[in-house]
Every structure is written in C-alpha cells, then in structure tokens.
Amino acid sequence: MSPFLVLTTVNAPYSKQLDANELAQCLLDEAAAKAVPGHMSSFFGEVDPALQIAFAGQYGISENKLSAAAKAFAAYSGESYPLAA
C-alpha cells in the first residue's frame, strides 16, 4: 500500500500538506490531530478503513491504537467514523 493514496485524499482540500510521517504522528498524538482537524476528519471519514489500517500498520501503529485515535478524534469533532465504533 502506497501512502500516496491516503495522502491524496487527506491533503486534497487543504493548502497545508501533511507528509506521511506527520499524518502518522497525528494518529499517535491527540494534540497534533487537533491542530489539523480537517485533515484528520478526511482521514477518518473519507479514507477507506482498510486503507487506514494499512497506512497505520506501515508506521507501526496497531489497530487498537488506530481505533483509540479514531474514538478520541470522534469525541473531539462530534463526528462518527467507522473505526471509532
């Protein structure tokens, strides 16, 4: 899985572009995620969950940690996301 597919979706509507390492850091750091809420909303809401899991796995982030990140961001944003269920 190429991170390019994920980054294209996450970065498309924003002038600030995250690289793969920055996006991975946002999955591990709630404050970093809150600093780029649009990007994170795109990641959790527009990227297919299987791609989210594959992306996270490439950066050593377990499914449990990814799910916890999705739940934390859902609580922050008020949105619902498949991996937060």
Residue pairs with C-beta under 8 A, 6 or more apart in sequence:
1 51
1 54
1 55
1 58
3 20
3 23
3 55
3 58
5 51
6 20
6 23
6 43
6 47
6 51
6 52
6 55
7 17
7 18
7 19
7 20
7 23
9 42
9 43
9 46
9 47
10 18
10 23
10 39
10 42
10 43
10 46
10 47
11 17
11 18
11 39
12 42
13 38
13 42
14 38
14 39
16 36
16 39
18 26
18 36
18 39
20 55
20 58
20 59
21 59
22 32
23 39
23 43
23 55
24 55
24 56
24 59
24 61
25 32
26 32
26 33
26 35
26 36
26 39
26 40
26 43
26 69
27 33
27 56
27 59
27 61
27 65
27 66
27 69
28 61
28 65
28 69
30 69
30 72
30 73
30 76
33 40
33 69
33 72
33 73
33 76
34 40
34 76
37 76
37 77
40 73
40 77
41 73
41 77
41 79
43 52
44 52
44 70
44 73
44 74
44 79
44 81
44 82
44 83
44 84
45 79
45 81
47 55
49 82
49 83
52 66
52 70
52 83
53 63
53 66
53 83
56 62
56 63
56 65
56 66
57 63
61 69
66 83
67 83
67 84
70 81
70 82
70 83
70 84
71 84
73 79
73 81
73 84
74 80
74 81
74 84
